[in-house]
Amino acid sequence: MKSVNPYLTFNGDCEAAFNFYKEVFNSEFQHIGRFGDMPEDSEYKMTDADKKKIMHVSLPLKKGYTLMGSDTSDHYGKAIIGTNFSISINAESKEEADQLYAKLSKGGKETMPMQNTFWESYFGMCTDAFGIQWMLSAPPA
């Protein structure tokens, strides 16, 4: 396993929160992308407001940790404050990601099956039997 990082979800104020965290941790964004950056052939049509929201942001912290986050969109519903986080695992391989996903989702809920994505990652999301949300990624297959 390459790394394990906290992933925070917001209701439209991710950019403001991460600008705050950038100052707190004296760091710079490694990546920031918006829902409007998604390819046009995505599975649902976004509102203009959703297109401006943060799809993904990465803020490196000291000692190799990264704080990650995104806004939720109208398509996925509101984030519930207090449970608006996931644990993000960057696996070494597709096989490791698949094994972890299968084990973590058993008895829980498969939110997004493992798949290659437009951002060139093998990625999936699930909630375990205890209600903890997980994001798994690996180099693309």
C-alpha positions as CSV (number, residue, x, y, z in Angstrom):
1,M,0.0,0.0,0.0
2,K,1.5,3.4,-1.0
3,S,-0.5,5.7,1.3
4,V,-3.6,6.2,3.4
5,N,-5.1,9.8,3.5
6,P,-8.2,11.5,4.9
7,Y,-10.7,12.7,2.2
8,L,-13.2,15.4,3.2
9,T,-16.5,16.1,1.4
10,F,-18.2,19.5,1.4
11,N,-21.5,21.0,0.2
12,G,-20.1,23.7,-2.1
13,D,-17.5,25.2,0.2
14,C,-14.6,22.9,-0.4
15,E,-12.5,25.6,-2.1
16,A,-12.9,28.0,0.8
17,A,-12.1,25.2,3.3
18,F,-9.0,24.2,1.4
19,N,-7.8,27.8,1.0
20,F,-8.0,27.9,4.8
21,Y,-6.1,24.6,5.2
22,K,-3.5,25.8,2.7
23,E,-2.8,28.8,5.1
24,V,-3.0,26.6,8.2
25,F,-0.5,24.0,6.9
26,N,1.6,26.5,4.9
27,S,1.3,24.3,1.8
28,E,0.3,24.6,-1.9
29,F,-2.2,22.6,-3.8
30,Q,-0.8,19.5,-5.6
31,H,-3.9,19.3,-7.7
32,I,-7.3,21.2,-7.9
33,G,-10.0,20.2,-10.5
34,R,-13.6,21.1,-10.9
35,F,-16.6,19.1,-12.0
36,G,-16.7,21.2,-15.1
37,D,-13.4,19.7,-16.1
38,M,-15.0,16.3,-16.6
39,P,-15.5,15.0,-20.1
40,E,-18.8,16.0,-21.8
41,D,-19.9,12.3,-22.1
42,S,-20.2,11.8,-18.4
43,E,-23.2,9.9,-17.2
44,Y,-25.3,12.9,-16.0
45,K,-25.7,16.5,-16.9
46,M,-24.4,19.0,-14.4
47,T,-25.9,22.3,-13.5
48,D,-23.7,25.4,-14.0
49,A,-23.4,25.7,-10.2
50,D,-22.1,22.1,-10.0
51,K,-19.5,22.7,-12.8
52,K,-17.8,25.3,-10.6
53,K,-17.6,23.0,-7.6
54,I,-14.4,21.2,-6.7
55,M,-14.2,17.6,-8.0
56,H,-10.9,16.9,-6.3
57,V,-8.2,18.8,-4.4
58,S,-4.9,17.5,-2.9
59,L,-3.0,19.4,-0.3
60,P,0.3,17.9,0.7
61,L,1.1,18.0,4.4
62,K,4.3,17.3,6.3
63,K,5.8,13.8,6.5
64,G,4.2,12.5,3.3
65,Y,0.5,12.9,4.2
66,T,-2.0,14.5,1.9
67,L,-5.3,16.1,2.8
68,M,-7.8,15.5,0.0
69,G,-11.3,16.8,-0.6
70,S,-14.2,17.6,-2.9
71,D,-17.6,19.1,-3.1
72,T,-20.6,16.9,-3.5
73,S,-22.9,17.7,-6.5
74,D,-26.7,17.8,-6.7
75,H,-26.5,14.4,-8.5
76,Y,-25.0,12.7,-5.4
77,G,-26.9,14.6,-2.7
78,K,-25.8,16.6,0.3
79,A,-22.8,15.7,2.5
80,I,-23.8,15.1,6.1
81,I,-21.6,17.1,8.4
82,G,-19.9,14.8,10.9
83,T,-19.8,11.9,8.5
84,N,-18.5,13.8,5.5
85,F,-15.2,12.0,5.2
86,S,-13.7,8.9,3.6
87,I,-10.4,7.1,4.0
88,S,-8.5,7.1,0.7
89,I,-6.1,4.3,0.0
90,N,-3.6,4.4,-2.8
91,A,-2.8,0.8,-3.6
92,E,0.4,-0.4,-5.3
93,S,-1.5,-2.3,-8.0
94,K,-5.0,-3.0,-9.5
95,E,-4.9,-6.5,-7.8
96,E,-4.3,-5.0,-4.4
97,A,-7.0,-2.4,-4.9
98,D,-9.5,-5.1,-6.0
99,Q,-8.7,-7.3,-3.0
100,L,-9.1,-4.4,-0.6
101,Y,-12.3,-3.3,-2.2
102,A,-13.8,-6.8,-2.1
103,K,-13.0,-7.1,1.6
104,L,-14.0,-3.6,2.6
105,S,-17.4,-3.7,0.8
106,K,-18.4,-7.2,2.1
107,G,-21.4,-6.7,4.2
108,G,-21.4,-3.0,3.3
109,K,-22.3,-1.0,0.2
110,E,-20.6,-0.7,-3.2
111,T,-20.8,3.0,-4.0
112,M,-18.7,3.0,-7.2
113,P,-17.2,-0.2,-8.6
114,M,-13.5,-0.4,-9.3
115,Q,-12.9,1.0,-12.8
116,N,-10.5,3.0,-15.0
117,T,-11.3,6.7,-14.9
118,F,-10.8,9.7,-17.1
119,W,-8.2,11.0,-14.6
120,E,-6.0,8.0,-15.4
121,S,-6.5,6.1,-12.2
122,Y,-8.1,2.7,-11.3
123,F,-10.7,3.9,-8.7
124,G,-13.7,2.8,-6.7
125,M,-15.7,3.7,-3.6
126,C,-17.5,1.7,-1.0
127,T,-18.9,1.9,2.6
128,D,-17.9,-0.9,4.9
129,A,-20.3,-2.8,7.2
130,F,-19.5,-0.3,10.0
131,G,-20.5,2.8,8.0
132,I,-17.0,4.0,7.1
133,Q,-16.6,5.3,3.6
134,W,-13.5,4.2,1.6
135,M,-11.9,5.3,-1.7
136,L,-9.4,3.0,-3.4
137,S,-7.2,3.9,-6.2
138,A,-4.3,2.3,-8.1
139,P,-2.4,2.9,-11.3
140,P,-4.7,2.3,-14.3
141,A,-4.9,-1.2,-15.7
